[in-house]
Amino acid sequence: MADDGRRVAVISLGGTIAMTTQTDAGATPTMSANDLVTAVPGLADTGIRVDVHDFRQLPGASLTVSDLLELATYVETLDVDGVVITQGTDTIEESAYLLDLVTSGDLPIVVTGAMRNASMAGADGPANVLAAIRVAASDDVHGTGCVVVFAEEIHAARWVRKTHATSPTAFNSYPGPIGYVAEDRVRITARPTLASLAINLREASSPAHTTIYTVGLGDDGTLLNAVGAQAHGVVIAAFGAGHVPKACLDVLSDLAKRMPVVLTTRTGSGPVLQRTYGFPGSESDLLERGLISGGTLDPVKARVLLQLLLMTGADTDRILHAFSTV
């Protein structure tokens, strides 16, 4: 087979894929990376050599930026043909994009997990791990950046989103997957343009507090003002193509003078516009007030990028450049 002799590292961070139900209190992470790999039927038939690494044993919601920066450093020390990271699905869309921004080189990095823990009927972890290992071992994946493999679909880290709380097909992306696995073969059908941001993970040491503020109907800016008082940077999840209530404008203008404020859309896909609308609170008005366009990044991804930039001490010009190139 084409994958014979390939060597892939499987690194476990915990999450549902590593959980079993031990008590009436519910599922908790108990399985090691070796347990996960051993449970995969048909893996030996691929000819891929697998190294296992236990890095964390946490639910996805408890992973931190520091955990992932340490993981990225660890990945760069491995002498393998590809890497699979298994983790909780709650934060896959964030961790995959963070790894995409800070890892260098052409090493395939694949993130996967499970929606059903190992104690449940129809547990999806083994199938996802097998597909992820095949993807990590494939020459065709080089040059796609970090990817998420779920339900035999391959999603670019920049676009992937968790769109359902419980479905085994919870992960989707717009404009769609960049490939899939079928009949044991990895097929790449599109290649994302990779941004060159040169974020040095070893410089990401400055403390930074960032958050997402979602604008709602009738919002008067009171809570936004309170949030801004505690933050070093804020991502605004705005209406439509980048619109907010007129009552929020004074607060946003003040915040934009003190910190980076990134404008995104809460819709989940599509771009923030620049000059289509001209009313107070429109995208053109907000950009004139000093807000930074998040472009096509959703609020979650924009916060990851903003967090890393602030942790590396980026100034306003560098932040503007970074968001203009992703």
DOKE-612181 format. One record per residue: x, y negated, z of N, C-alpha, C in turn; residue in one letter. Coordinates in steps of 0.001 Angstrom, whole numbers, padded with zeros to 6 digits, always signed. Layout:
<nunus>
XYZXYZXYZA...
</nunus>
This chain:
<nunus>
+000838+001190+000000+000000+000000+000000+000876-001244+000000M+000312-002389-000438+001082-003618-000548+001566-004115+000797A+000870-003739+001889+001232-004232+003205+002255-003363+003919D+002672-002249+003326+003615-001341+003973+004880-002091+004379D+005307-001884+005623+006545-002482+006099+006395-003878+006640G+005231-004495+006457+005010-005832+006999+004920-005754+008517R+005353-006831+009168+005352-006869+010625+004556-008077+011084R+003551-007839+011917+002653-008889+012386+002624-008893+013906V+002719-010067+014496+002591-010218+015941+001137-010530+016284A+000576-009807+017244-000756-010096+017760-000594-010655+019166V-001027-011907+019350-000864-012609+020618-002234-012833+021237I-002418-012333+022443-003714-012442+023098-003739-013605+024085S-004818-014418+023982-005035-015508+024931-006222-015233+025849L-006906-014105+025642-008103-013803+026431-009350-014009+025607G-010420-014507+026225-011668-014775+025518-012583-013570+025448G-013739-013746+024816-014732-012681+024706-014160-011417+024094T-013269-011569+023111-012704-010404+022442-011947-009508+023424I-011448-010093+024510-010699-009335+025513-011522-009060+026767A-012828-009291+026685-013671-009145+027870-014407-007806+027910M-014642-007350+029135-015523-006220+029389-016409-006591+030570T-017536-005923+030654-018443-006168+031772-018083-005238+032913T-017585-005798+033992-017131-005016+035133-018154-004991+036267Q-018914-006066+036406-019887-006181+037491-021153-006824+036958T-022128-006967+037833-023361-007649+037446-023140-009137+037200D-021957-009638+037556-021673-011061+037385-021399-011433+035933A-021187-010441+035063-020955-010740+033663-019570-010373+033198G-019302-010645+031920-018043-010246+031291-016909-011193+031666A-015722-010615+031840-014508-011381+032122-013357-010785+031332T-012284-011583+031066-011141-011059+030308-010389-009988+031098P-010317-008793+030546-009615-007692+031211-008679-006940+030273T-008832-007086+028961-008084-006285+028002-006792-006976+027584M-005737-006200+027458-004449-006708+026991-004418-006723+025468S-003363-007328+024920-003187-007312+023465-003070-005878+022962A-002378-005032+023709-002256-003630+023311-003613-002934+023314N-004458-003231+024304-005806-002669+024339-006590-003069+023090D-006466-004326+022700-007202-004825+021526-006755-004100+020256L-005458-003958+020092-004920-003328+018886-005249-001837+018861V-005157-001190+020002-005447+000242+020074-006890+000541+019694T-007776-000402+019939-009203-000209+019668-009580-000417+018203A-008612-000748+017353-008912-001053+015944-008831+000211+015100V-009950+000690+014585-009902+001880+013729-009284+001552+012368P-008476+002458+011852-007909+002291+010519-006664+001439+010460G-006213+000898+011578-005037+000031+011541-003789+000794+011094L-003624+002010+011571-002441+002790+011211-002368+003040+009708A-003522+003106+009051-003544+003377+007608-003038+002205+006774D-002955+001012+007382-002520-000155+006609-001017-000170+006364T-000243+000551+007188+001206+000509+007076+001832-000731+007687G+001015-001578+008313+001522-002804+008937+002020-002484+010340I+003230-002915+010656+003763-002758+012004+003276-003911+012875R+002772-003592+014046+002177-004615+014910+002928-004701+016225V+003360-005911+016571+003931-006200+017886+002852-006887+018720D+002747-006538+019987+001706-007124+020836+002339-008016+021903V+001660-009120+022192+002147-010096+023153+000970-010605+023982H+001075-010532+025286+000078-011119+026180+000569-012491+026616D-000150-013524+026199+000294-014896+026456-000545-015578+027534F-001843-015428+027458-002766-015914+028479-003889-014893+028609R-004645-014980+029696-005849-014162+029841-006945-015053+030422Q-007444-015936+029553-008393-016973+029957-009599-016989+029033L-010748-017430+029526-011845-017736+028607-011447-018922+027730P-011998-018978+026535-011622-020041+025608-011830-021428+026173G-012866-021605+026983-013177-022917+027543-012113-023415+028511A-011255-022525+029016-010244-022914+029992-008861-023108+029395S-008695-022887+028094-007415-023166+027452-007163-024668+027431L-005897-025054+027485-005533-026463+027495-004628-026799+026314T-004460-028083+026066-003524-028526+025030-002119-028042+025365V-001741-028087+026638-000414-027619+027046-000226-026137+026741S-001279-025327+026973-001208-023905+026633-000883-023726+025156D-001552-024485+024313-001408-024309+022870-000080-024856+022361L+000412-025927+022957+001735-026419+022577+002818-025424+022964L+002661-024809+024132+003602-023767+024548+003515-022559+023615E+002303-022218+023200+002114-021120+022257+002798-021427+020924L+002627-022647+020435+003249-023016+019159+004762-022881+019225A+005346-023275+020340+006792-023115+020527+007178-021643+020523T+006378-020827+021180+006635-019392+021251+006550-018741+019870Y+005547-019130+019095+005363-018563+017757+006596-018792+016891V+007215-019941+017026+008362-020269+016192+009585-019413+016515E+009569-018693+017636+010695-017833+018000+010544-016414+017452T+009383-016089+016893+009100-014717+016496+009666-014411+015107L+010241-013250+014959+010780-012789+013676+009787-011792+013070D+008729-012319+012485+007662-011494+011924+007207-012097+010595V+006350-011344+009896+005819-011819+008616+004527-012615+008777D+003904-012507+009938+002671-013228+010190+002273-013095+011643G+001379-013972+012089+000944-014002+013485-000573-014010+013542V-001133-013186+014434-002560-013207+014740-002723-013638+016188V-003563-014618+016417-003861-015091+017768-005307-014761+018074I-005540-014028+019156-006905-013712+019570-007253-014569+020778T-008443-015153+020755-008825-016058+021838-010339-016187+021909Q-010795-016924+022925-012217-017184+023070-012732-018097+021982G-013945-017834+021520-014492-018583+020384-014904-020005+020736T-015065-020309+022033-015519-021649+022414-014628-022743+021859D-013321-022469+021770-012377-023519+021367-011546-023145+020144T-011969-022148+019396-011194-021737+018215-011034-022880+017221I-012085-023646+016974-011983-024691+015961-010961-025759+016372E-010812-025983+017678-009838-026955+018149-008422-026381+018155E-008259-025182+018701-006917-024617+018809-006324-024325+017431S-007139-023843+016494-006625-023568+015152-006127-024846+014484A-006879-025940+014643-006461-027201+014020-005215-027758+014708Y-005141-027641+016027-003945-028098+016727-002713-027333+016240L-002831-026012+016145-001705-025212+015656-001350-025579+014222L-002348-025893+013437-002121-026290+012051-001296-027579+011986D-001523-028480+012944-000834-029765+012940+000601-029685+013444L+000876-028766+014367+002194-028787+015019+003135-027681+014574V+002645-026669+013872+003542-025615+013412+004098-025954+012041T+005334-025582+011830+006005-025897+010571+006333-024608+009836S+006778-024755+008623+007150-023590+007836+005948-022940+007168G+006205-021763+006616+005206-021090+005793+004662-019833+006453D+004941-019628+007740+004504-018419+008427+002988-018400+008553L+002316-017350+008059+000859-017270+008218+000470-017163+009693P-000411-018060+010136-000941-018031+011495-002454-017896+011392I-002972-016825+011965-004387-016483+011844-004998-016437+013240V-006102-017131+013429-006795-017138+014716-008113-016384+014561V-008409-015532+015513-009677-014799+015471-010162-014555+016894T-011340-013965+017001-011942-013664+018300-013137-012768+018091G-014082-012843+018996-015290-012020+018889-016453-012742+019544A-017633-012473+019045-018848-013008+019644-019492-012011+020601M-019136-010732+020444-019669-009685+021318-018512-009010+022037R-018577-008948+023365-017469-008353+024100-017429-006841+023904N-016331-006240+024335-016070-004832+024037-017057-003875+024686A-017798-004339+025685-018779-003475+026344-020121-003445+025630S-020301-004294+024624-021589-004425+023949-021677-003539+022720M-022876-003142+022396-023107-002434+021136-022793-003367+019971A-022098-002834+018974-021770-003664+017813-020698-004700+018078G-019798-004431+019016-018707-005367+019292-017932-005662+018011A-017724-006937+017722-017117-007334+016452-015607-007552+016543D-015039-007420+017743-013614-007658+017904-012716-006790+017046G-012886-005456+017046-011990-004611+016243-011984-004952+014758P-013155-005198+014190-013218-005544+012766-012526-006878+012490A-012723-007847+013384-012084-009145+013186-010567-009055+013321N-010087-008250+014273-008640-008081+014437-008032-007406+013212V-008689-006366+012703-008171-005677+011518-008091-006629+010329L-009154-007395+010096-009140-008339+008977-008072-009402+009189A-007920-009884+010416-006927-010917+010706-005512-010400+010475A-005235-009160+010874-003908-008584+010648-003639-008446+009153I-004624-008001+008397-004448-007916+006937-004124-009289+006347R-004827-010316+006809-004592-011663+006289-003191-012148+006665V-002797-011930+007919-001486-012386+008364-000351-011699+007615A-000594-010480+007131+000439-009725+006414+000458-010013+004917A-000466-010804+004440-000614-011007+003001+000258-012149+002474S+000940-011910+001369+001704-012969+000706+000801-014084+000208D-000441-013760-000140-001346-014749-000728-001720-015858+000243D-001524-015634+001551-001946-016619+002541-000890-017697+002767V+000314-017467+002305+001360-018478+002462+000921-019784+001803H+001121-020887+002507+000786-022190+001955-000625-022647+002224G-001396-021880+003013-002769-022298+003319-002884-022965+004676T-001785-022991+005448-001856-023510+006804-002488-022498+007740G-002732-022910+008969-003382-022031+009931-004814-021763+009465C-005259-020517+009627-006609-020157+009198-007332-019418+010324V-008650-019417+010234-009505-018646+011140-010164-017544+010325V-010046-016314+010804-010668-015166+010139-011777-014641+011028V-012967-014593+010480-014137-014133+011227-015134-013537+010251F-015674-012375+010599-016665-011711+009750-016139-011558+008320A-014829-011283+008211-014132-011040+006939-014104-012261+006021E-014361-013443+006575-014186-014694+005839-012944-015407+006362E-012283-016150+005475-011065-016889+005814-011380-018374+005714I-011234-019082+006832-011567-020496+006889-010326-021331+007177H-010163-022446+006480-009077-023374+006775-009309-024016+008135A-008237-024162+008924-008362-024723+010267-008983-026110+010255A-008685-026890+009241-009196-028260+009179-010713-028311+009083R-011320-027312+008441-012759-027384+008143-013622-026493+009034W-013045-025515+009694-013866-024499+010360-014600-025083+011566V-015831-024605+011775-016651-025033+012912-017432-023840+013444R-017613-023812+014747-018514-022837+015353-019917-023428+015292K-020801-022778+014549-022111-023359+014276-023266-022584+014898T-022963-021551+015679-024009-020795+016354-023466-020301+017688H-024309-020281+018707-023853-019919+020046-023615-018430+020226A-024317-017583+019467-024244-016139+019721-024057-015267+018483T-024279-015775+017298-024243-014944+016092-022839-014458+015766S-022683-013196+015316-021372-012704+014870-020832-013454+013653P-021696-014185+012968-021253-015017+011838-021285-016492+012237T-020825-016777+013442-020931-018122+013999-020033-019143+013312A-018977-018682+012623-018001-019632+012083-018258-019913+010602F-018322-021198+010310-018553-021659+008951-017662-022862+008683N-017620-023264+007440-016875-024474+007118-017467-025115+005881S-017286-026421+005793-017701-027158+004601-016437-027714+003964Y-016172-027422+002700-017088-026916+001666-017217-025405+001561P-016677-024636+002489-016843-023191+002474-015544-022478+002793G-015578-021146+002929-014360-020377+003184-013364-020542+002044P-012082-020399+002378-011057-020454+001322-010723-019062+000808I-011344-018041+001392-011107-016682+000930-011859-015685+001782G-011615-014420+001514-012315-013366+002237-011523-012067+002121Y-011928-011080+002920-011326-009752+002874-012385-008780+002388V-012085-008034+001342-013028-007057+000796-012255-005857+000259A-012753-004672+000557-012096-003433+000138-010623-003431+000510E-010348-003879+001722-009002-003898+002295-008058-004870+001603D-008597-005738+000776-007752-006678+000045-008066-008108+000452R-007006-008901+000629-007141-010317+000957-007244-011114-000329V-008283-011907-000425-008507-012693-001646-008626-014176-001261R-007721-014996-001750-007756-016442-001529-008356-017089-002767I-009429-017827-002584-010139-018428-003716-009961-019934-003811T-009425-020553-002774-009181-021998-002786-008031-022296-001840A-007281-023338-002122-006160-023713-001262-006325-025154-000804R-006418-025373+000503-006566-026744+001001-005291-027540+000791P-005452-028842+000599-004296-029729+000553-003817-029937+001970T-002557-029635+002230-002029-029706+003579-001439-031085+003850L-001866-031692+004961-001328-032985+005360+000085-032805+005906A+000919-033797+005675+002284-033768+006206+002401-034865+007258S+002083-034512+008504+002038-035509+009569+003295-035534+010418L+004076-034475+010341+005345-034412+011084+005139-034679+012568A+004139-034035+013159+003944-034136+014604+004911-033175+015282I+005825-033722+016041+006839-032922+016730+006275-032484+018069N+005992-031189+018202+005352-030714+019429+006245-030916+020643L+007546-030990+020447+008451-031194+021582+008405-032625+022101R+007817-033539+021323+007659-034918+021774+006297-035162+022405E+005442-034143+022394+004072-034316+022887+004041-034163+024401A+004576-035171+025092+004702-035075+026541+004056-036232+027287S+003628-037260+026572+003020-038407+027243+001604-038061+027704S+001202-038491+028894-000178-038237+029329-001162-039026+028488P-002265-038412+028148-003278-039087+027338-004644-038484+027623A-005621-039352+027823-006994-038916+028027-007834-039419+026853H-008378-038489+026098-009235-038842+024976-010585-038154+025139T-011578-038700+024490-012905-038097+024601-013721-038407+023357T-014819-037673+023214-015780-037906+022135-017021-038540+022743I-017438-039647+022180-018678-040291+022623-019695-040187+021496Y-020787-039492+021774-021834-039300+020766-022902-040378+020917T-023085-041151+019879-024088-042208+019875-025479-041590+019760V-026419-042135+020507-027790-041635+020458-028797-042743+020217G-030008-042358+019929-031094-043309+019692-031259-044246+020889L-031267-045546+020634-031462-046529+021692-030244-046788+022547G-029093-046309+022169-027865-046487+022936-027536-047981+023051D-027279-048446+024281-026964-049864+024467-025504-050119+024822D-024671-049080+024827-023245-049245+025067-022823-049193+026521G-023762-049076+027453-023405-049076+028877-022516-047886+029233T-022926-046699+028823-022137-045503+029125-020838-045483+028324L-020858-045987+027119-019646-046079+026314-018614-046950+027006L-019059-048039+027581-018155-048929+028304-017522-048217+029498N-018326-047413+030208-017813-046670+031357-016799-045620+030923A-017080-044936+029815-016152-043927+029295-014840-044576+028871V-014934-045689+028181-013744-046376+027704-012825-046846+028801G-013395-047106+029981-012581-047577+031101-011625-046509+031603A-011888-045246+031278-011064-044141+031759-010215-043498+030668Q-010315-043973+029448-009693-043286+028314-008519-044065+027731A-007640-043313+027058-006571-043920+026268-006962-044007+024790H-008003-043295+024422-008498-043296+023049-009856-042629+023010G-010711-043087+022094-012077-042583+022015-012418-042254+020566V-013102-041132+020377-013672-040778+019075-015174-041024+019161V-015690-041812+018237-017120-042106+018188-017781-041156+017198I-018721-040350+017699-019543-039506+016824-020790-040312+016492A-020751-040956+015342-021766-041941+014975-022883-041324+014140A-023944-042095+013961-025025-041677+013071-024519-041587+011632F-025134-040713+010859-024962-040697+009410-023540-040834+008943G-023305-041812+008076-021993-042008+007471-021120-042971+008261A-021455-043173+009571-020626-044017+010418-021349-045240+010925G-022533-045061+011512-023356-046174+011958-023670-046069+013443H-023799-047226+014101-024131-047264+015525-025179-048338+015765V-025887-048290+016907-026834-049357+017230-026137-050702+017406P-026816-051755+017048-026256-053101+017161-025843-053409+018600K-026560-052843+019569-026285-053124+020980-024932-052584+021437A-024321-051690+020660-023017-051126+021027-021849-051943+020507C-022114-052945+019694-021028-053592+018954-020045-054341+019847L-020523-055065+020833-019601-055821+021682-018654-054884+022430D-019200-053784+022939-018363-052817+023654-017325-052214+022715V-017745-051827+021520-016812-051218+020572-015733-052202+020138L-016099-053440+019931-015106-054456+019547-014058-054620+020633S-014513-054634+021890-013586-054772+023011-012673-053555+023132D-013252-052357+023007-012449-051141+023104-011393-051080+022007L-011766-051457+020790-010842-051373+019653-009655-052318+019806A-009790-053341+020658-008664-054235+020924-007696-053633+021933K-008163-052641+022708-007368-052086+023801-006833-050690+023536R-007436-049970+022600-007066-048571+022376-007527-048143+020992M-007001-047024+020461-007522-046508+019192-008939-045964+019372P-009842-046419+018523-011225-045939+018508-011487-045391+017110V-011720-044092+017019-011847-043415+015729-013319-043201+015411V-013718-043576+014208-015108-043477+013776-015323-042207+012961L-016234-041351+013432-016578-040116+012719-018099-040006+012625T-018554-038994+011900-019987-038744+011802-020371-037551+012662T-021493-037677+013348-021958-036586+014201-022669-035502+013403R-022799-035666+012080-023549-034716+011256-022827-033382+011091T-021502-033388+011246-020749-032146+011128-020073-031942+009796G-020456-032693+008778-019775-032597+007482-020002-033878+006702S-019125-034089+005733-019221-035311+004940-018337-036412+005507G-018077-037453+004698-017141-038498+005102-017804-039670+005821P-016983-040384+006577-017353-041727+007006-017157-042637+005797V-018185-043401+005452-018070-044330+004321-017236-045546+004716L-016977-046420+003735-016165-047603+004019-016880-048914+003692Q-017654-048929+002630-018210-050211+002212-019584-050088+001553R-020310-049021+001844-021628-048862+001226-022686-049711+001920T-022622-049763+003255-023614-050519+004025-022954-051731+004669Y-023761-052799+004876-023204-054038+005391-023915-054611+006591G-024856-053887+007184-025591-054413+008332-024736-054328+009605F-025063-055112+010637-024326-054999+011901-024436-053580+012466P-023290-052961+012720-023266-051574+013160-023050-050592+012034G-022917-051085+010809-022626-050210+009666-021155-049847+009654S-020806-048903+008775-019413-048466+008706-018472-049609+008338E-018875-050479+007390-017997-051580+006988-017821-052580+008127S-018879-052825+008868-018811-053730+010016-017875-053172+011091D-017996-051880+011374-017180-051259+012423-015706-051232+012039L-015410-050933+010779-014015-050912+010342-013411-052313+010397L-014201-053325+010100-013720-054702+010208-013440-055081+011664E-014126-054443+012589-013926-054714+014012-012725-053957+014586R-012046-053187+013749-010823-052533+014189-010936-051053+014462G-012114-050459+014241-012211-049019+014403-011434-048326+013283L-010978-047123+013549-010183-046346+012602-011066-045279+011974I-011082-045205+010670-011902-044196+009999-011334-042804+010221S-012213-041891+010643-011822-040484+010757-011931-039743+009448G-012340-040426+008381-012460-039784+007071-013452-038642+007095G-013003-037467+006693-013874-036294+006672-013682-035399+007894T-012851-035806+008844-012685-035007+010056-013943-035095+010923L-014390-033953+011445-015507-034011+012377-014991-034531+013726D-015873-034873+014650-015417-035456+015915-014440-034579+016686P-014665-033269+016706-013788-032365+017444-012375-032385+016875V-012256-032308+015554-010931-032300+014927-010253-033676+015072K-011049-034737+014958-010478-036078+015113-009903-036270+016512A-010576-035732+017517-010058-035851+018881-008742-035079+019040R-008634-033893+018436-007386-033128+018510-006236-033943+017926V-006456-034519+016758-005402-035306+016117-005060-036530+016955L-006072-037241+017442-005825-038425+018256-005070-038058+019530L-005464-036966+020166-004799-036522+021388-003311-036264+021137Q-002987-035550+020080-001587-035243+019783-000792-036513+019472L-001393-037404+018723-000700-038645+018373-000387-039467+019616L-001356-039579+020513-001125-040346+021740-000105-039651+022637L-000125-038320+022658+000841-037583+023485+002271-037747+022964M+002416-038044+021673+003755-038269+021112+004128-039752+021104T+003290-040578+021721+003604-041999+021822+003406-042783+020550G+002545-042320+019667+002330-042992+018384+001743-044387+018582A+002237-045338+017791+001674-046685+017835+000504-046794+016872D-000107-047966+016809-001315-048151+016002-001062-047858+014525T+000068-048332+014001+000356-048119+012584+000469-046629+012261D+001127-045881+013140+001280-044448+012891-000069-043737+012983R-000903-044161+013919-002224-043540+014049-003063-043833+012811I-003037-045068+012355-003764-045413+011125-003269-044584+009944L-001954-044450+009817-001400-043665+008717-001823-042203+008803H-001776-041655+010016-002124-040251+010180-003550-039982+009758A-004478-040800+010199-005885-040579+009860-006170-040880+008376F-005343-041675+007744-005542-041972+006316-005035-040860+005421S-004251-039920+005997-003639-038879+005167-004207-037488+005406T-005082-037313+006403-005648-035977+006651-006906-035760+005833V
</nunus>
